[in-house]
Amino acid sequence: MEVRAEETKSDKRLVAARVSKGLEKKRRRWLI
């Protein structure tokens, strides 16, 4: 269970990174 919790945390971090990158791309488009 502990290992699984760590995996979910890492997955959430990866998803957050992807979302942040997507927002940056959208912001750049809006700025341009």
mmCIF file as Biopython writes it, N, C-alpha, C and O atoms, coordinates in Angstrom:
data_model
#
loop_
_atom_site.group_PDB
_atom_site.id
_atom_site.type_symbol
_atom_site.label_atom_id
_atom_site.label_alt_id
_atom_site.label_comp_id
_atom_site.label_asym_id
_atom_site.label_entity_id
_atom_site.label_seq_id
_atom_site.pdbx_PDB_ins_code
_atom_site.Cartn_x
_atom_site.Cartn_y
_atom_site.Cartn_z
_atom_site.occupancy
_atom_site.B_iso_or_equiv
_atom_site.auth_seq_id
_atom_site.auth_asym_id
_atom_site.pdbx_PDB_model_num
ATOM 1   N N  . MET A ? 1  ? 0.847  -1.204 0.000   1.0 0.0 1  A 1 
ATOM 2   C CA . MET A ? 1  ? 0.000  0.000  0.000   1.0 0.0 1  A 1 
ATOM 3   C C  . MET A ? 1  ? 0.882  1.253  0.000   1.0 0.0 1  A 1 
ATOM 4   O O  . MET A ? 1  ? 0.605  2.204  -0.731  1.0 0.0 1  A 1 
ATOM 5   N N  . GLU A ? 2  ? 1.936  1.258  0.813   1.0 0.0 2  A 1 
ATOM 6   C CA . GLU A ? 2  ? 2.805  2.444  0.870   1.0 0.0 2  A 1 
ATOM 7   C C  . GLU A ? 2  ? 3.434  2.711  -0.493  1.0 0.0 2  A 1 
ATOM 8   O O  . GLU A ? 2  ? 3.462  3.847  -0.967  1.0 0.0 2  A 1 
ATOM 9   N N  . VAL A ? 3  ? 3.942  1.636  -1.118  1.0 0.0 3  A 1 
ATOM 10  C CA . VAL A ? 3  ? 4.576  1.820  -2.429  1.0 0.0 3  A 1 
ATOM 11  C C  . VAL A ? 3  ? 3.553  2.347  -3.428  1.0 0.0 3  A 1 
ATOM 12  O O  . VAL A ? 3  ? 3.858  3.213  -4.247  1.0 0.0 3  A 1 
ATOM 13  N N  . ARG A ? 4  ? 2.342  1.817  -3.351  1.0 0.0 4  A 1 
ATOM 14  C CA . ARG A ? 4  ? 1.305  2.250  -4.290  1.0 0.0 4  A 1 
ATOM 15  C C  . ARG A ? 4  ? 1.018  3.741  -4.081  1.0 0.0 4  A 1 
ATOM 16  O O  . ARG A ? 4  ? 0.845  4.481  -5.050  1.0 0.0 4  A 1 
ATOM 17  N N  . ALA A ? 5  ? 0.968  4.177  -2.831  1.0 0.0 5  A 1 
ATOM 18  C CA . ALA A ? 5  ? 0.704  5.597  -2.538  1.0 0.0 5  A 1 
ATOM 19  C C  . ALA A ? 5  ? 1.807  6.444  -3.170  1.0 0.0 5  A 1 
ATOM 20  O O  . ALA A ? 5  ? 1.527  7.492  -3.753  1.0 0.0 5  A 1 
ATOM 21  N N  . GLU A ? 6  ? 3.058  5.997  -3.060  1.0 0.0 6  A 1 
ATOM 22  C CA . GLU A ? 6  ? 4.164  6.762  -3.651  1.0 0.0 6  A 1 
ATOM 23  C C  . GLU A ? 6  ? 3.986  6.827  -5.166  1.0 0.0 6  A 1 
ATOM 24  O O  . GLU A ? 6  ? 4.228  7.868  -5.777  1.0 0.0 6  A 1 
ATOM 25  N N  . GLU A ? 7  ? 3.568  5.729  -5.764  1.0 0.0 7  A 1 
ATOM 26  C CA . GLU A ? 7  ? 3.373  5.717  -7.224  1.0 0.0 7  A 1 
ATOM 27  C C  . GLU A ? 7  ? 2.294  6.724  -7.619  1.0 0.0 7  A 1 
ATOM 28  O O  . GLU A ? 7  ? 2.455  7.452  -8.598  1.0 0.0 7  A 1 
ATOM 29  N N  . THR A ? 8  ? 1.201  6.770  -6.867  1.0 0.0 8  A 1 
ATOM 30  C CA . THR A ? 8  ? 0.128  7.700  -7.196  1.0 0.0 8  A 1 
ATOM 31  C C  . THR A ? 8  ? 0.649  9.138  -7.080  1.0 0.0 8  A 1 
ATOM 32  O O  . THR A ? 8  ? 0.296  9.994  -7.891  1.0 0.0 8  A 1 
ATOM 33  N N  . LYS A ? 9  ? 1.485  9.399  -6.076  1.0 0.0 9  A 1 
ATOM 34  C CA . LYS A ? 9  ? 2.032  10.753 -5.911  1.0 0.0 9  A 1 
ATOM 35  C C  . LYS A ? 9  ? 2.883  11.100 -7.130  1.0 0.0 9  A 1 
ATOM 36  O O  . LYS A ? 9  ? 2.762  12.196 -7.677  1.0 0.0 9  A 1 
ATOM 37  N N  . SER A ? 10 ? 3.738  10.179 -7.558  1.0 0.0 10 A 1 
ATOM 38  C CA . SER A ? 10 ? 4.599  10.450 -8.724  1.0 0.0 10 A 1 
ATOM 39  C C  . SER A ? 10 ? 3.720  10.675 -9.953  1.0 0.0 10 A 1 
ATOM 40  O O  . SER A ? 10 ? 3.996  11.566 -10.756 1.0 0.0 10 A 1 
ATOM 41  N N  . ASP A ? 11 ? 2.664  9.872  -10.105 1.0 0.0 11 A 1 
ATOM 42  C CA . ASP A ? 11 ? 1.765  10.033 -11.264 1.0 0.0 11 A 1 
ATOM 43  C C  . ASP A ? 11 ? 1.124  11.419 -11.213 1.0 0.0 11 A 1 
ATOM 44  O O  . ASP A ? 11 ? 1.036  12.105 -12.231 1.0 0.0 11 A 1 
ATOM 45  N N  . LYS A ? 12 ? 0.681  11.822 -10.035 1.0 0.0 12 A 1 
ATOM 46  C CA . LYS A ? 12 ? 0.039  13.148 -9.912  1.0 0.0 12 A 1 
ATOM 47  C C  . LYS A ? 12 ? 1.044  14.225 -10.308 1.0 0.0 12 A 1 
ATOM 48  O O  . LYS A ? 12 ? 0.685  15.193 -10.980 1.0 0.0 12 A 1 
ATOM 49  N N  . ARG A ? 13 ? 2.304  14.060 -9.894  1.0 0.0 13 A 1 
ATOM 50  C CA . ARG A ? 13 ? 3.325  15.061 -10.244 1.0 0.0 13 A 1 
ATOM 51  C C  . ARG A ? 13 ? 3.497  15.102 -11.753 1.0 0.0 13 A 1 
ATOM 52  O O  . ARG A ? 13 ? 3.587  16.180 -12.340 1.0 0.0 13 A 1 
ATOM 53  N N  . LEU A ? 14 ? 3.543  13.930 -12.387 1.0 0.0 14 A 1 
ATOM 54  C CA . LEU A ? 14 ? 3.714  13.895 -13.851 1.0 0.0 14 A 1 
ATOM 55  C C  . LEU A ? 14 ? 2.524  14.571 -14.522 1.0 0.0 14 A 1 
ATOM 56  O O  . LEU A ? 14 ? 2.699  15.355 -15.455 1.0 0.0 14 A 1 
ATOM 57  N N  . VAL A ? 15 ? 1.326  14.273 -14.054 1.0 0.0 15 A 1 
ATOM 58  C CA . VAL A ? 15 ? 0.121  14.884 -14.654 1.0 0.0 15 A 1 
ATOM 59  C C  . VAL A ? 15 ? 0.166  16.395 -14.463 1.0 0.0 15 A 1 
ATOM 60  O O  . VAL A ? 15 ? -0.130 17.150 -15.389 1.0 0.0 15 A 1 
ATOM 61  N N  . ALA A ? 16 ? 0.536  16.835 -13.262 1.0 0.0 16 A 1 
ATOM 62  C CA . ALA A ? 16 ? 0.609  18.278 -12.990 1.0 0.0 16 A 1 
ATOM 63  C C  . ALA A ? 16 ? 1.621  18.923 -13.932 1.0 0.0 16 A 1 
ATOM 64  O O  . ALA A ? 16 ? 1.378  20.013 -14.450 1.0 0.0 16 A 1 
ATOM 65  N N  . ALA A ? 17 ? 2.755  18.259 -14.157 1.0 0.0 17 A 1 
ATOM 66  C CA . ALA A ? 17 ? 3.776  18.813 -15.059 1.0 0.0 17 A 1 
ATOM 67  C C  . ALA A ? 17 ? 3.199  18.934 -16.467 1.0 0.0 17 A 1 
ATOM 68  O O  . ALA A ? 17 ? 3.390  19.948 -17.139 1.0 0.0 17 A 1 
ATOM 69  N N  . ARG A ? 18 ? 2.495  17.895 -16.906 1.0 0.0 18 A 1 
ATOM 70  C CA . ARG A ? 18 ? 1.904  17.946 -18.259 1.0 0.0 18 A 1 
ATOM 71  C C  . ARG A ? 18 ? 0.887  19.080 -18.345 1.0 0.0 18 A 1 
ATOM 72  O O  . ARG A ? 18 ? 0.868  19.827 -19.324 1.0 0.0 18 A 1 
ATOM 73  N N  . VAL A ? 19 ? 0.047  19.209 -17.330 1.0 0.0 19 A 1 
ATOM 74  C CA . VAL A ? 19 ? -0.969 20.271 -17.343 1.0 0.0 19 A 1 
ATOM 75  C C  . VAL A ? 19 ? -0.297 21.641 -17.362 1.0 0.0 19 A 1 
ATOM 76  O O  . VAL A ? 19 ? -0.706 22.526 -18.114 1.0 0.0 19 A 1 
ATOM 77  N N  . SER A ? 20 ? 0.747  21.818 -16.527 1.0 0.0 20 A 1 
ATOM 78  C CA . SER A ? 20 ? 1.440  23.117 -16.485 1.0 0.0 20 A 1 
ATOM 79  C C  . SER A ? 20 ? 2.021  23.427 -17.854 1.0 0.0 20 A 1 
ATOM 80  O O  . SER A ? 20 ? 1.941  24.567 -18.312 1.0 0.0 20 A 1 
ATOM 81  N N  . LYS A ? 21 ? 2.608  22.427 -18.521 1.0 0.0 21 A 1 
ATOM 82  C CA . LYS A ? 21 ? 3.167  22.650 -19.863 1.0 0.0 21 A 1 
ATOM 83  C C  . LYS A ? 21 ? 2.056  23.045 -20.828 1.0 0.0 21 A 1 
ATOM 84  O O  . LYS A ? 21 ? 2.231  23.963 -21.629 1.0 0.0 21 A 1 
ATOM 85  N N  . GLY A ? 22 ? 0.930  22.372 -20.759 1.0 0.0 22 A 1 
ATOM 86  C CA . GLY A ? 22 ? -0.191 22.679 -21.648 1.0 0.0 22 A 1 
ATOM 87  C C  . GLY A ? 22 ? -0.674 24.107 -21.403 1.0 0.0 22 A 1 
ATOM 88  O O  . GLY A ? 22 ? -0.971 24.833 -22.352 1.0 0.0 22 A 1 
ATOM 89  N N  . LEU A ? 23 ? -0.756 24.518 -20.120 1.0 0.0 23 A 1 
ATOM 90  C CA . LEU A ? 23 ? -1.212 25.882 -19.820 1.0 0.0 23 A 1 
ATOM 91  C C  . LEU A ? 23 ? -0.220 26.887 -20.381 1.0 0.0 23 A 1 
ATOM 92  O O  . LEU A ? 23 ? -0.618 27.915 -20.928 1.0 0.0 23 A 1 
ATOM 93  N N  . GLU A ? 24 ? 1.071  26.596 -20.247 1.0 0.0 24 A 1 
ATOM 94  C CA . GLU A ? 24 ? 2.087  27.515 -20.773 1.0 0.0 24 A 1 
ATOM 95  C C  . GLU A ? 24 ? 1.915  27.678 -22.276 1.0 0.0 24 A 1 
ATOM 96  O O  . GLU A ? 24 ? 1.984  28.792 -22.796 1.0 0.0 24 A 1 
ATOM 97  N N  . LYS A ? 25 ? 1.689  26.567 -22.974 1.0 0.0 25 A 1 
ATOM 98  C CA . LYS A ? 25 ? 1.496  26.648 -24.438 1.0 0.0 25 A 1 
ATOM 99  C C  . LYS A ? 25 ? 0.268  27.493 -24.746 1.0 0.0 25 A 1 
ATOM 100 O O  . LYS A ? 25 ? 0.313  28.335 -25.642 1.0 0.0 25 A 1 
ATOM 101 N N  . LYS A ? 26 ? -0.838 27.284 -24.016 1.0 0.0 26 A 1 
ATOM 102 C CA . LYS A ? 26 ? -2.066 28.050 -24.264 1.0 0.0 26 A 1 
ATOM 103 C C  . LYS A ? 26 ? -1.805 29.527 -23.974 1.0 0.0 26 A 1 
ATOM 104 O O  . LYS A ? 26 ? -2.236 30.394 -24.734 1.0 0.0 26 A 1 
ATOM 105 N N  . ARG A ? 27 ? -1.100 29.817 -22.878 1.0 0.0 27 A 1 
ATOM 106 C CA . ARG A ? 27 ? -0.820 31.219 -22.526 1.0 0.0 27 A 1 
ATOM 107 C C  . ARG A ? 27 ? 0.005  31.864 -23.631 1.0 0.0 27 A 1 
ATOM 108 O O  . ARG A ? 27 ? -0.259 33.002 -24.019 1.0 0.0 27 A 1 
ATOM 109 N N  . ARG A ? 28 ? 0.993  31.151 -24.136 1.0 0.0 28 A 1 
ATOM 110 C CA . ARG A ? 28 ? 1.831  31.708 -25.206 1.0 0.0 28 A 1 
ATOM 111 C C  . ARG A ? 28 ? 0.960  32.022 -26.417 1.0 0.0 28 A 1 
ATOM 112 O O  . ARG A ? 28 ? 1.120  33.067 -27.048 1.0 0.0 28 A 1 
ATOM 113 N N  . ARG A ? 29 ? 0.046  31.123 -26.737 1.0 0.0 29 A 1 
ATOM 114 C CA . ARG A ? 29 ? -0.832 31.349 -27.896 1.0 0.0 29 A 1 
ATOM 115 C C  . ARG A ? 29 ? -1.672 32.593 -27.656 1.0 0.0 29 A 1 
ATOM 116 O O  . ARG A ? 29 ? -1.819 33.429 -28.548 1.0 0.0 29 A 1 
ATOM 117 N N  . TRP A ? 30 ? -2.225 32.718 -26.448 1.0 0.0 30 A 1 
ATOM 118 C CA . TRP A ? 30 ? -3.066 33.879 -26.141 1.0 0.0 30 A 1 
ATOM 119 C C  . TRP A ? 30 ? -2.238 35.160 -26.227 1.0 0.0 30 A 1 
ATOM 120 O O  . TRP A ? 30 ? -2.704 36.167 -26.760 1.0 0.0 30 A 1 
ATOM 121 N N  . LEU A ? 31 ? -1.002 35.122 -25.700 1.0 0.0 31 A 1 
ATOM 122 C CA . LEU A ? 31 ? -0.144 36.319 -25.742 1.0 0.0 31 A 1 
ATOM 123 C C  . LEU A ? 31 ? 0.125  36.702 -27.183 1.0 0.0 31 A 1 
ATOM 124 O O  . LEU A ? 31 ? 0.086  37.882 -27.531 1.0 0.0 31 A 1 
ATOM 125 N N  . ILE A ? 32 ? 0.403  35.700 -28.037 1.0 0.0 32 A 1 
ATOM 126 C CA . ILE A ? 32 ? 0.693  35.985 -29.449 1.0 0.0 32 A 1 
ATOM 127 C C  . ILE A ? 32 ? -0.623 36.351 -30.136 1.0 0.0 32 A 1 
ATOM 128 O O  . ILE A ? 32 ? -0.636 36.634 -31.334 1.0 0.0 32 A 1 
#
